[in-house]
């Protein structure tokens, strides 16, 4: 497992998988800003296997596991490998989508020893209130790095 050094390294890892021209499957959707925040905080790692790369976001006592892979067969093979290569680490992965579209992923993870422990149901109601649009334009959120700074201030003062 190696630390990600910069955002260009992530782009290169993605391009490596795409360069095989055998397909591209991922559950890694962080933008450049989020990646840079995690890199600055030394919380983003990767494991580079042949046709599968795992990106690991350290979070308390576990790692969020994301994958960049050419196909389902490679994912199944390397999920088992990463679990065996790092038996003392706890991995958590999010599989997002409709149940009928994600059941294959769920099965691959379960075959590798992952346990399904939670199901997220996200509901959204979209409306056209212009007030909400104005509020959302004025709303901003702290990055992970900024939240660490806020936490430190709260603990010290």
GROMACS elastic network, one bead per residue, 0.5 to 0.9 nm:
[ bonds ]
;  ai    aj funct       b0    kb
    1    45     6  0.64828   500
    1    46     6  0.57153   500
    1    48     6  0.79322   500
    1    56     6  0.89218   500
    2     5     6  0.89187   500
    2    44     6  0.87060   500
    2    45     6  0.53963   500
    2    46     6  0.54900   500
    2    47     6  0.65573   500
    2    48     6  0.87069   500
    3    39     6  0.80615   500
    3    42     6  0.72078   500
    3    43     6  0.78191   500
    3    44     6  0.60414   500
    3    46     6  0.63662   500
    4     7     6  0.77897   500
    4     9     6  0.67779   500
    4    10     6  0.73179   500
    4    39     6  0.64305   500
    4    42     6  0.80639   500
    4    43     6  0.85154   500
    4    44     6  0.57017   500
    4    45     6  0.51230   500
    4    46     6  0.64921   500
    4    55     6  0.87346   500
    5     8     6  0.83960   500
    5     9     6  0.67156   500
    5    10     6  0.87038   500
    5    39     6  0.65960   500
    5    40     6  0.87521   500
    5    42     6  0.86911   500
    5    44     6  0.85849   500
    5    45     6  0.87350   500
    6     9     6  0.55200   500
    6    10     6  0.71392   500
    6    35     6  0.82432   500
    6    36     6  0.70011   500
    6    39     6  0.66210   500
    6    40     6  0.87378   500
    7    10     6  0.52008   500
    7    11     6  0.65251   500
    7    12     6  0.87589   500
    7    32     6  0.66055   500
    7    35     6  0.65740   500
    7    36     6  0.64165   500
    7    39     6  0.80527   500
    8    12     6  0.61419   500
    8    13     6  0.86332   500
    9    13     6  0.62307   500
    9    14     6  0.86979   500
   10    13     6  0.50538   500
   10    14     6  0.62637   500
   10    15     6  0.85777   500
   10    35     6  0.86503   500
   10    46     6  0.89617   500
   10    55     6  0.87807   500
   11    14     6  0.51226   500
   11    15     6  0.61215   500
   11    16     6  0.85629   500
   12    16     6  0.60400   500
   12    17     6  0.88352   500
   13    16     6  0.50289   500
   13    17     6  0.66505   500
   13    18     6  0.88032   500
   13    48     6  0.83517   500
   13    53     6  0.73111   500
   13    68     6  0.81862   500
   14    17     6  0.54514   500
   14    18     6  0.63485   500
   14    19     6  0.86416   500
   14    24     6  0.88668   500
   14    53     6  0.83217   500
   14    68     6  0.66803   500
   14    69     6  0.88297   500
   15    19     6  0.58256   500
   15    20     6  0.88823   500
   16    19     6  0.51478   500
   16    20     6  0.70870   500
   16    51     6  0.84580   500
   17    20     6  0.58269   500
   17    21     6  0.78197   500
   17    22     6  0.84191   500
   17    23     6  0.81694   500
   17    24     6  0.68467   500
   17    50     6  0.87451   500
   17    51     6  0.61868   500
   17    52     6  0.70781   500
   17    53     6  0.78420   500
   17    68     6  0.68232   500
   17    69     6  0.62631   500
   17    70     6  0.62544   500
   18    21     6  0.56170   500
   18    22     6  0.74436   500
   18    23     6  0.68142   500
   18    24     6  0.60252   500
   18    69     6  0.84920   500
   18    70     6  0.73565   500
   19    22     6  0.81361   500
   20    23     6  0.76520   500
   20    51     6  0.79803   500
   20    70     6  0.75692   500
   21    24     6  0.79876   500
   21    70     6  0.79501   500
   22    70     6  0.56065   500
   22    71     6  0.72612   500
   23    69     6  0.77709   500
   23    71     6  0.60418   500
   24    68     6  0.70202   500
   24    69     6  0.57166   500
   24    71     6  0.65709   500
   25    67     6  0.77106   500
   25    68     6  0.59728   500
   25    69     6  0.52791   500
   25    70     6  0.60209   500
   25    71     6  0.63581   500
   25    72     6  0.79764   500
   25    75     6  0.88879   500
   26    29     6  0.80029   500
   26    66     6  0.72070   500
   26    67     6  0.53124   500
   26    69     6  0.64076   500
   26    70     6  0.87912   500
   27    65     6  0.88548   500
   27    66     6  0.56031   500
   27    67     6  0.59281   500
   27    68     6  0.73394   500
   27    93     6  0.86683   500
   27    94     6  0.75453   500
   27    95     6  0.70013   500
   27    96     6  0.78578   500
   28    55     6  0.78139   500
   28    65     6  0.87664   500
   28    66     6  0.53260   500
   28    67     6  0.63760   500
   28    68     6  0.72355   500
   29    66     6  0.88427   500
   30    33     6  0.79925   500
   30    34     6  0.59315   500
   30    35     6  0.62723   500
   31    34     6  0.54730   500
   31    35     6  0.62437   500
   31    36     6  0.86625   500
   32    35     6  0.50901   500
   32    36     6  0.60519   500
   32    37     6  0.86100   500
   33    36     6  0.51581   500
   33    37     6  0.62443   500
   33    38     6  0.87537   500
   33   143     6  0.81341   500
   34    37     6  0.51284   500
   34    38     6  0.63250   500
   34    39     6  0.86146   500
   34   143     6  0.71055   500
   34   144     6  0.75315   500
   35    38     6  0.51701   500
   35    39     6  0.60456   500
   35    40     6  0.85657   500
   35    44     6  0.76703   500
   36    40     6  0.60383   500
   36    41     6  0.85297   500
   37    40     6  0.52277   500
   37    41     6  0.63051   500
   37    42     6  0.87086   500
   37    43     6  0.86992   500
   37   143     6  0.67130   500
   37   144     6  0.60493   500
   37   145     6  0.54263   500
   37   146     6  0.84370   500
   38    41     6  0.50926   500
   38    42     6  0.61481   500
   38    43     6  0.51179   500
   38    44     6  0.55984   500
   38    57     6  0.75553   500
   38    58     6  0.87720   500
   38   144     6  0.71061   500
   38   145     6  0.72453   500
   39    43     6  0.59620   500
   39    44     6  0.55428   500
   39    45     6  0.84770   500
   40    43     6  0.77226   500
   40    44     6  0.88361   500
   40   145     6  0.73998   500
   41    44     6  0.81032   500
   41   144     6  0.83499   500
   41   145     6  0.64356   500
   41   148     6  0.88854   500
   42    45     6  0.81650   500
   42    58     6  0.85498   500
   43    56     6  0.80320   500
   43    57     6  0.56353   500
   43    59     6  0.75960   500
   44    55     6  0.70822   500
   44    56     6  0.57487   500
   44    58     6  0.64058   500
   45    54     6  0.82809   500
   45    55     6  0.57658   500
   45    57     6  0.64309   500
   45    58     6  0.78121   500
   46    53     6  0.68744   500
   46    54     6  0.54222   500
   46    56     6  0.57326   500
   46    57     6  0.86929   500
   47    52     6  0.85122   500
   47    53     6  0.57126   500
   47    54     6  0.51318   500
   47    55     6  0.66305   500
   47    56     6  0.79495   500
   47    82     6  0.82071   500
   48    51     6  0.82450   500
   48    52     6  0.66176   500
   48    54     6  0.66064   500
   48    55     6  0.87669   500
   49    52     6  0.51838   500
   49    53     6  0.56820   500
   49    54     6  0.80993   500
   49    78     6  0.74782   500
   50    53     6  0.76695   500
   50    74     6  0.89052   500
   51    68     6  0.82681   500
   51    69     6  0.58602   500
   51    70     6  0.60177   500
   51    71     6  0.84755   500
   51    74     6  0.66085   500
   51    75     6  0.85800   500
   51    78     6  0.87824   500
   52    67     6  0.69613   500
   52    68     6  0.56709   500
   52    70     6  0.67835   500
   52    71     6  0.87070   500
   52    74     6  0.65629   500
   52    75     6  0.67014   500
   52    78     6  0.68003   500
   53    66     6  0.84120   500
   53    67     6  0.57956   500
   53    68     6  0.51018   500
   53    69     6  0.63743   500
   53    78     6  0.87323   500
   54    65     6  0.65682   500
   54    66     6  0.55653   500
   54    68     6  0.62851   500
   54    69     6  0.84313   500
   54    78     6  0.89906   500
   54    82     6  0.85871   500
   55    64     6  0.80549   500
   55    65     6  0.60149   500
   55    66     6  0.50547   500
   55    67     6  0.61172   500
   55    68     6  0.78873   500
   56    63     6  0.56406   500
   56    64     6  0.54662   500
   56    66     6  0.63059   500
   56    67     6  0.87043   500
   56    91     6  0.84799   500
   57    62     6  0.84597   500
   57    63     6  0.52930   500
   57    65     6  0.67628   500
   57    66     6  0.82270   500
   58    61     6  0.75477   500
   58    62     6  0.61276   500
   58    64     6  0.64785   500
   59    62     6  0.54715   500
   59    63     6  0.56614   500
   59    64     6  0.70533   500
   60    63     6  0.79888   500
   61    89     6  0.82976   500
   61    90     6  0.73484   500
   62    89     6  0.66642   500
   62    91     6  0.57998   500
   62    92     6  0.71246   500
   63    89     6  0.75820   500
   63    90     6  0.62627   500
   63    92     6  0.61210   500
   63    93     6  0.83911   500
   64    90     6  0.87592   500
   64    91     6  0.59385   500
   64    93     6  0.55703   500
   64    94     6  0.79270   500
   65    91     6  0.59795   500
   65    92     6  0.57535   500
   65    94     6  0.78408   500
   66    92     6  0.88689   500
   66    93     6  0.64961   500
   66    94     6  0.79102   500
   67    75     6  0.79368   500
   68    75     6  0.85922   500
   69    72     6  0.77706   500
   69    74     6  0.67254   500
   69    75     6  0.62568   500
   70    73     6  0.84593   500
   70    74     6  0.67205   500
   70    75     6  0.78658   500
   71    74     6  0.55422   500
   71    75     6  0.64057   500
   71    76     6  0.88911   500
   72    76     6  0.61270   500
   72    77     6  0.85987   500
   72   104     6  0.85826   500
   72   105     6  0.80333   500
   72   108     6  0.80996   500
   73    76     6  0.52220   500
   73    77     6  0.62694   500
   73    78     6  0.86925   500
   74    77     6  0.50872   500
   74    78     6  0.60458   500
   74    79     6  0.83697   500
   75    78     6  0.53005   500
   75    79     6  0.58465   500
   75    80     6  0.85819   500
   75   105     6  0.89451   500
   75   108     6  0.76522   500
   75   109     6  0.88897   500
   76    79     6  0.53918   500
   76    80     6  0.66084   500
   76    81     6  0.88370   500
   76   105     6  0.88851   500
   76   108     6  0.55065   500
   76   109     6  0.74049   500
   76   111     6  0.78891   500
   76   112     6  0.71902   500
   77    80     6  0.56363   500
   77    81     6  0.64597   500
   77   112     6  0.84823   500
   78    82     6  0.60054   500
   78    83     6  0.84112   500
   78   112     6  0.89120   500
   79    82     6  0.54191   500
   79    83     6  0.63420   500
   79    84     6  0.86807   500
   79   108     6  0.79789   500
   79   109     6  0.70225   500
   79   111     6  0.88943   500
   79   112     6  0.59000   500
   79   113     6  0.88660   500
   80    83     6  0.53101   500
   80    84     6  0.62468   500
   80    85     6  0.86121   500
   80   109     6  0.84983   500
   80   111     6  0.80147   500
   80   113     6  0.76745   500
   81    84     6  0.50688   500
   81    85     6  0.58924   500
   81    86     6  0.84992   500
   81   112     6  0.85223   500
   82    86     6  0.59830   500
   82    87     6  0.81934   500
   83    86     6  0.54267   500
   83    87     6  0.56960   500
   83    88     6  0.87469   500
   83    89     6  0.80399   500
   83    90     6  0.87515   500
   83    91     6  0.82288   500
   83   112     6  0.74107   500
   83   113     6  0.79566   500
   84    87     6  0.54300   500
   85    88     6  0.89678   500
   86    89     6  0.56850   500
   86    90     6  0.86118   500
   87    90     6  0.79813   500
   91   114     6  0.82881   500
   92   114     6  0.81809   500
   93   109     6  0.87957   500
   93   114     6  0.88912   500
   95   102     6  0.69215   500
   95   105     6  0.72602   500
   95   106     6  0.73893   500
   96    99     6  0.86934   500
   96   102     6  0.72532   500
   96   120     6  0.85718   500
   97   100     6  0.83549   500
   97   101     6  0.64568   500
   97   102     6  0.59964   500
   98   101     6  0.53032   500
   98   102     6  0.61867   500
   98   103     6  0.85216   500
   99   102     6  0.51966   500
   99   103     6  0.57454   500
  100   103     6  0.57514   500
  100   104     6  0.83846   500
  101   104     6  0.73818   500
  101   105     6  0.85448   500
  102   105     6  0.53178   500
  102   106     6  0.63448   500
  102   107     6  0.88060   500
  103   107     6  0.61770   500
  103   108     6  0.86954   500
  104   107     6  0.51864   500
  104   108     6  0.63703   500
  104   109     6  0.88317   500
  105   108     6  0.51241   500
  105   109     6  0.63051   500
  105   110     6  0.86182   500
  106   109     6  0.52652   500
  106   110     6  0.61453   500
  106   111     6  0.86104   500
  106   114     6  0.88096   500
  106   116     6  0.79613   500
  107   110     6  0.50640   500
  107   111     6  0.60593   500
  107   112     6  0.86281   500
  108   111     6  0.51678   500
  108   112     6  0.64112   500
  108   113     6  0.89721   500
  108   114     6  0.87842   500
  109   112     6  0.50963   500
  109   113     6  0.65679   500
  109   114     6  0.53181   500
  109   115     6  0.78088   500
  109   116     6  0.87605   500
  110   113     6  0.51037   500
  110   115     6  0.59315   500
  110   116     6  0.74084   500
  111   114     6  0.71921   500
  116   119     6  0.79169   500
  127   130     6  0.89876   500
  127   132     6  0.89190   500
  128   131     6  0.87084   500
  128   132     6  0.80135   500
  128   133     6  0.80614   500
  129   132     6  0.55697   500
  129   133     6  0.68390   500
  130   133     6  0.50372   500
  130   134     6  0.63509   500
  130   135     6  0.87117   500
  131   134     6  0.51474   500
  131   135     6  0.62269   500
  131   136     6  0.86170   500
  132   136     6  0.60001   500
  132   137     6  0.85311   500
  133   136     6  0.51459   500
  133   137     6  0.62487   500
  133   138     6  0.87833   500
  134   137     6  0.52067   500
  134   138     6  0.64786   500
  134   139     6  0.87763   500
  135   138     6  0.51590   500
  135   139     6  0.61273   500
  136   140     6  0.79648   500
  137   140     6  0.79427   500
  142   145     6  0.78273   500
  142   146     6  0.54993   500
  142   147     6  0.58409   500
  143   146     6  0.50522   500
  143   147     6  0.61198   500
  143   148     6  0.86831   500
  144   147     6  0.50641   500
  144   148     6  0.63918   500
  144   149     6  0.88582   500
  145   148     6  0.52002   500
  145   149     6  0.65793   500
  145   150     6  0.88785   500
  146   149     6  0.50506   500
  146   150     6  0.62706   500
  146   151     6  0.85992   500
  147   151     6  0.60249   500
  147   152     6  0.85177   500
  148   152     6  0.61667   500
  148   153     6  0.86679   500
  149   152     6  0.50871   500
  149   153     6  0.62920   500
  149   154     6  0.87002   500
  150   153     6  0.50984   500
  150   154     6  0.61951   500
  150   155     6  0.86352   500
  151   154     6  0.51236   500
  151   155     6  0.61697   500
  151   156     6  0.86028   500
  152   155     6  0.51706   500
  152   156     6  0.60910   500
  152   157     6  0.85078   500
  153   156     6  0.52052   500
  153   157     6  0.58690   500
  154   157     6  0.55501   500
